[in-house]
């Protein structure tokens, strides 16, 4: 019998060896450094196209990055909207702002994102310059007029619009107060839950189960027998199921397990579609309801998923949608779309 996992296991990549930051960032996609204009805090007076003004900057004036003055070991904060946002680079007159680099730093893996910004700054700037240089060369080559590129641009635009719409719907609803209210409804004032730590041995026939019980009465070790005769995957662990609550196992198993005291073996085996089970309880405990802090992120994701699904359903309900079979014919159910046959017959958004 398998129990549901009680925790999520993650594979954490090993910490990178002591190599240069530049080497760590080489794998990053250049497109990841193209911060949307709406997220970058442009300095006062910057043109919307982000192109350099026709007049050069006065001699001797250099836009020094804010990170240069940051103490070693501390990360420089991203420039806030309306705050000073110096130009830190230019490629053919296309300006690169400090906020662009700050935005790009947020796309890094956690082990790099937590490094001091002044350490990342020169590499981020180099990569942003690489990105701008390649974009300019692509435009000079006319690649943005390619049908394939246009299709990818449209796909990227639609993905951004999808995310922007969902954000506009979710942001007002997925608030800290909404998460707190969800916690209060589901967990606040909930009594402590009883859990048992049990082992079991699964065999095919009742006769085998009775033989196991006889061996246990004669002093055999439960875990040892489980490793030898149990056909459940938990046999390798001596039949150990860990701690579980009543609702996490099938009712017949729970009814027996939660009547036993630590060290007791159920006097009779129980049966289900998998076979015959011999049960032993190792421990019992009461577990308090998880705190708000412990569940905050999980509840926020739950709330967000609900809001997003509701937005999707409402969007579909407000639009006329047609579905087709693999051969291109319309499904019998739902509205029908009257159009000329052939691949050229497409509806426009």
RAPEJO-V338674 format. One record per residue. N is the residue number from 1. RES is the residue in one letter. PSI is psi in whole degrees, -180 to 180 (NA if undefined). BURIAL is b if it has 16 or more other ideal C-beta (glycine too) atoms within 10 Angstrom, else e. D_FIRST is the distance of its C-alpha to the first C-alpha in Angstrom with 2 decimals. Layout:
BEGIN
n | res | psi | burial | d_first
N | RES | PSI | BURIAL | D_FIRST
N | RES | PSI | BURIAL | D_FIRST
END
This chain:
BEGIN
n | res | psi | burial | d_first
1 | X | 129 | b | 0.00
2 | X | 139 | e | 3.80
3 | X | 152 | e | 6.63
4 | X | 150 | e | 10.00
5 | X | 140 | e | 12.58
6 | X | -10 | e | 15.14
7 | X | 159 | e | 17.98
8 | X | 125 | e | 19.53
9 | X | 135 | e | 20.32
10 | X | 148 | e | 23.66
11 | X | 113 | e | 25.58
12 | X | 121 | e | 28.94
13 | X | 149 | e | 31.77
14 | X | 151 | e | 33.95
15 | X | 133 | e | 37.11
16 | X | 150 | e | 39.97
17 | X | 168 | e | 42.52
18 | X | 81 | e | 45.87
19 | X | 171 | e | 47.46
20 | X | 151 | e | 49.66
21 | X | -35 | e | 48.46
22 | X | -42 | e | 50.09
23 | X | -35 | e | 47.88
24 | X | -28 | b | 44.76
25 | X | -4 | b | 45.94
26 | X | -31 | e | 47.09
27 | X | -13 | e | 43.86
28 | X | 135 | b | 44.13
29 | X | 135 | e | 45.12
30 | X | -32 | e | 48.66
31 | X | -22 | e | 47.85
32 | X | -13 | e | 45.73
33 | X | 5 | b | 49.00
34 | X | 85 | e | 50.56
35 | X | 135 | b | 50.23
36 | X | 143 | e | 50.99
37 | X | -31 | e | 54.46
38 | X | -20 | e | 53.24
39 | X | -9 | e | 51.19
40 | X | 134 | b | 53.99
41 | X | 98 | b | 56.58
42 | X | 141 | b | 59.80
43 | X | 156 | b | 62.90
44 | X | 132 | e | 65.66
45 | X | -7 | e | 67.87
46 | X | 142 | b | 65.49
47 | X | 151 | e | 65.95
48 | X | -31 | e | 63.13
49 | X | -7 | e | 63.01
50 | X | 21 | b | 62.48
51 | X | 150 | e | 65.37
52 | X | 146 | b | 67.76
53 | X | 159 | e | 71.01
54 | X | -30 | e | 74.11
55 | X | 133 | e | 75.72
56 | X | 159 | e | 74.36
57 | X | 148 | e | 73.31
58 | X | 144 | e | 76.16
59 | X | 137 | e | 76.70
60 | X | -5 | e | 74.98
61 | X | 122 | e | 72.26
62 | X | 133 | e | 68.81
63 | X | 94 | b | 65.55
64 | X | 131 | e | 63.87
65 | X | 142 | b | 60.13
66 | X | -24 | b | 59.11
67 | X | -19 | b | 56.72
68 | X | -30 | e | 59.69
69 | X | 2 | e | 60.50
70 | X | 137 | b | 56.98
71 | X | 150 | e | 56.57
72 | X | 136 | e | 54.61
73 | X | -1 | e | 50.91
74 | X | 145 | e | 50.91
75 | X | 137 | b | 49.88
76 | X | 134 | b | 52.50
77 | X | 150 | e | 51.49
78 | X | 140 | b | 51.67
79 | X | 134 | b | 54.98
80 | X | 160 | e | 54.70
81 | X | 129 | e | 56.16
82 | X | -13 | e | 59.88
83 | X | 171 | e | 59.92
84 | X | 129 | e | 61.80
85 | X | 83 | b | 60.10
86 | X | 153 | e | 62.24
87 | X | 130 | b | 62.53
88 | X | -4 | b | 61.07
89 | X | 165 | b | 61.81
90 | X | 135 | b | 63.46
91 | X | 109 | b | 63.16
92 | X | 39 | e | 66.12
93 | X | -7 | e | 66.63
94 | X | 118 | b | 63.03
95 | X | 143 | b | 62.22
96 | X | 124 | b | 59.09
97 | X | 160 | b | 58.49
98 | X | -36 | b | 56.74
99 | X | -28 | b | 54.36
100 | X | -42 | b | 53.31
101 | X | -39 | b | 52.22
102 | X | -40 | b | 50.49
103 | X | -42 | b | 48.59
104 | X | -35 | b | 47.67
105 | X | -25 | b | 46.45
106 | X | -11 | e | 43.76
107 | X | -2 | e | 42.15
108 | X | 159 | b | 41.71
109 | X | 154 | e | 38.44
110 | X | -39 | e | 37.92
111 | X | -23 | e | 39.13
112 | X | -37 | b | 42.38
113 | X | -28 | e | 42.71
114 | X | 0 | e | 42.89
115 | X | 156 | e | 45.79
116 | X | 138 | e | 49.29
117 | X | -34 | b | 50.76
118 | X | -21 | b | 53.99
119 | X | -39 | b | 52.10
120 | X | -24 | b | 50.52
121 | X | -53 | b | 53.68
122 | X | -35 | e | 55.63
123 | X | -42 | b | 52.73
124 | X | -41 | b | 51.75
125 | X | -44 | b | 55.39
126 | X | -42 | e | 55.67
127 | X | -36 | b | 52.64
128 | X | -39 | b | 53.97
129 | X | -42 | b | 57.32
130 | X | -46 | e | 55.67
131 | X | -50 | b | 53.95
132 | X | -40 | b | 57.18
133 | X | -43 | e | 59.16
134 | X | -36 | e | 56.86
135 | X | -43 | b | 56.81
136 | X | -44 | e | 60.62
137 | X | -37 | e | 60.92
138 | X | -41 | e | 58.57
139 | X | -39 | e | 60.74
140 | X | -30 | e | 63.91
141 | X | -5 | e | 62.57
142 | X | 21 | e | 61.88
143 | X | -24 | e | 58.16
144 | X | -11 | e | 57.39
145 | X | -8 | e | 59.25
146 | X | 139 | e | 56.95
147 | X | -39 | e | 55.04
148 | X | -43 | e | 51.84
149 | X | -41 | e | 52.35
150 | X | -39 | e | 53.28
151 | X | -42 | e | 50.10
152 | X | -37 | e | 48.02
153 | X | -42 | e | 50.10
154 | X | -43 | e | 49.47
155 | X | -44 | e | 45.71
156 | X | -41 | e | 45.76
157 | X | -42 | e | 47.98
158 | X | -36 | e | 45.72
159 | X | -41 | e | 42.68
160 | X | -42 | e | 44.77
161 | X | -40 | e | 45.93
162 | X | -48 | e | 42.41
163 | X | -39 | e | 41.39
164 | X | -41 | e | 44.66
165 | X | -47 | e | 44.23
166 | X | -38 | b | 40.69
167 | X | -40 | e | 41.98
168 | X | -28 | e | 44.90
169 | X | -42 | b | 42.63
170 | X | -38 | b | 39.90
171 | X | -44 | e | 42.13
172 | X | -19 | e | 43.81
173 | X | -34 | e | 40.57
174 | X | 76 | b | 38.14
175 | X | 168 | e | 40.15
176 | X | -38 | e | 39.39
177 | X | -38 | e | 40.30
178 | X | -38 | b | 37.94
179 | X | -42 | b | 35.05
180 | X | -43 | e | 36.15
181 | X | -39 | e | 36.35
182 | X | -41 | b | 32.81
183 | X | -45 | b | 31.62
184 | X | -38 | e | 33.73
185 | X | -37 | e | 32.33
186 | X | -29 | e | 28.66
187 | X | -26 | e | 28.68
188 | X | 138 | e | 32.12
189 | X | 14 | e | 32.50
190 | X | 133 | e | 28.81
191 | X | 161 | e | 28.10
192 | X | 143 | e | 25.94
193 | X | 141 | e | 22.23
194 | X | 136 | e | 20.54
195 | X | 149 | b | 17.51
196 | X | 149 | b | 15.83
197 | X | 116 | b | 14.64
198 | X | 161 | b | 12.22
199 | X | 160 | b | 10.74
200 | X | 157 | b | 8.72
201 | X | 126 | b | 9.35
202 | X | 123 | b | 7.76
203 | X | 170 | b | 10.86
204 | X | -33 | e | 12.49
205 | X | 159 | e | 15.21
206 | X | -36 | e | 16.34
207 | X | -41 | e | 19.04
208 | X | -41 | b | 16.85
209 | X | -42 | b | 15.06
210 | X | -35 | e | 18.59
211 | X | -40 | e | 19.80
212 | X | -46 | b | 17.30
213 | X | -39 | b | 18.59
214 | X | -43 | e | 22.10
215 | X | -39 | b | 21.76
216 | X | -40 | b | 20.59
217 | X | -29 | e | 23.61
218 | X | 9 | e | 25.78
219 | X | 5 | e | 24.91
220 | X | 152 | e | 22.28
221 | X | 130 | e | 20.28
222 | X | -50 | b | 16.62
223 | X | -38 | b | 15.71
224 | X | -45 | e | 17.89
225 | X | -41 | b | 16.41
226 | X | -43 | b | 12.84
227 | X | -29 | b | 14.44
228 | X | -45 | e | 16.26
229 | X | -20 | b | 14.26
230 | X | 140 | b | 10.47
231 | X | 9 | e | 9.25
232 | X | 148 | b | 6.07
233 | X | -25 | e | 7.75
234 | X | -2 | b | 7.96
235 | X | -37 | b | 10.20
236 | X | -23 | e | 13.09
237 | X | 22 | e | 13.04
238 | X | 25 | b | 13.21
239 | X | 14 | b | 9.66
240 | X | 122 | b | 10.89
241 | X | -6 | b | 9.02
242 | X | -166 | e | 12.53
243 | X | 143 | b | 14.19
244 | X | 157 | b | 12.98
245 | X | 165 | e | 14.98
246 | X | -43 | e | 14.65
247 | X | -4 | e | 14.53
248 | X | -5 | e | 11.65
249 | X | 167 | b | 8.96
250 | X | 147 | e | 9.48
251 | X | -43 | e | 12.81
252 | X | -39 | e | 12.40
253 | X | -45 | b | 9.99
254 | X | -42 | b | 12.49
255 | X | -37 | e | 15.43
256 | X | -49 | b | 14.77
257 | X | -39 | b | 13.80
258 | X | 3 | b | 16.78
259 | X | -8 | e | 19.18
260 | X | 150 | b | 18.81
261 | X | 160 | e | 21.15
262 | X | 131 | e | 20.65
263 | X | -11 | e | 20.62
264 | X | 146 | e | 19.76
265 | X | 136 | b | 17.33
266 | X | 132 | b | 16.58
267 | X | -21 | e | 19.30
268 | X | 144 | e | 17.42
269 | X | 159 | b | 14.01
270 | X | 156 | b | 12.33
271 | X | 143 | e | 11.38
272 | X | -168 | e | 9.76
273 | X | -16 | e | 9.98
274 | X | -20 | e | 7.31
275 | X | -154 | b | 9.27
276 | X | 134 | b | 10.35
277 | X | 133 | b | 8.96
278 | X | 128 | b | 11.56
279 | X | 139 | b | 11.63
280 | X | 135 | b | 14.19
281 | X | 129 | b | 15.53
282 | X | -43 | b | 17.46
283 | X | 161 | e | 19.15
284 | X | 149 | b | 19.98
285 | X | 160 | e | 21.91
286 | X | 131 | e | 23.63
287 | X | 122 | e | 23.54
288 | X | 156 | e | 26.51
289 | X | 142 | b | 26.38
290 | X | 150 | e | 26.76
291 | X | 167 | e | 30.40
292 | X | -42 | e | 32.20
293 | X | -39 | e | 32.73
294 | X | -33 | e | 29.06
295 | X | -2 | b | 28.18
296 | X | -55 | e | 31.46
297 | X | -41 | e | 30.55
298 | X | -43 | e | 27.27
299 | X | -36 | b | 29.16
300 | X | -43 | b | 32.02
301 | X | -38 | e | 29.89
302 | X | -46 | e | 28.38
303 | X | -43 | b | 31.93
304 | X | -44 | b | 33.27
305 | X | -40 | e | 30.72
306 | X | -43 | e | 31.66
307 | X | -43 | b | 35.35
308 | X | -45 | b | 35.20
309 | X | -39 | e | 33.38
310 | X | -40 | e | 35.95
311 | X | -40 | b | 38.75
312 | X | -46 | e | 37.53
313 | X | -42 | e | 37.33
314 | X | -39 | e | 40.76
315 | X | -45 | e | 42.25
316 | X | -37 | e | 41.10
317 | X | -24 | e | 42.28
318 | X | -1 | e | 45.72
319 | X | 156 | e | 46.21
320 | X | 119 | e | 46.83
321 | X | 134 | e | 44.07
322 | X | 140 | e | 44.25
323 | X | 145 | e | 41.47
324 | X | 156 | e | 42.17
325 | X | 172 | e | 40.61
326 | X | -29 | e | 40.31
327 | X | 4 | e | 43.73
328 | X | -9 | e | 45.36
329 | X | 151 | e | 45.81
330 | X | 148 | e | 45.02
331 | X | 152 | e | 42.15
332 | X | -32 | e | 43.34
333 | X | 156 | e | 41.93
334 | X | 178 | e | 43.35
335 | X | 156 | e | 46.79
336 | X | 141 | e | 48.66
337 | X | 120 | e | 50.41
338 | X | 110 | e | 53.81
339 | X | 159 | e | 54.62
340 | X | 142 | e | 56.36
341 | X | 160 | e | 54.19
342 | X | 156 | e | 53.83
343 | X | -22 | e | 52.24
344 | X | -14 | e | 55.11
345 | X | 98 | e | 54.31
346 | X | 144 | e | 52.23
347 | X | 147 | e | 52.16
348 | X | 144 | e | 53.12
349 | X | NA | e | 51.40
END
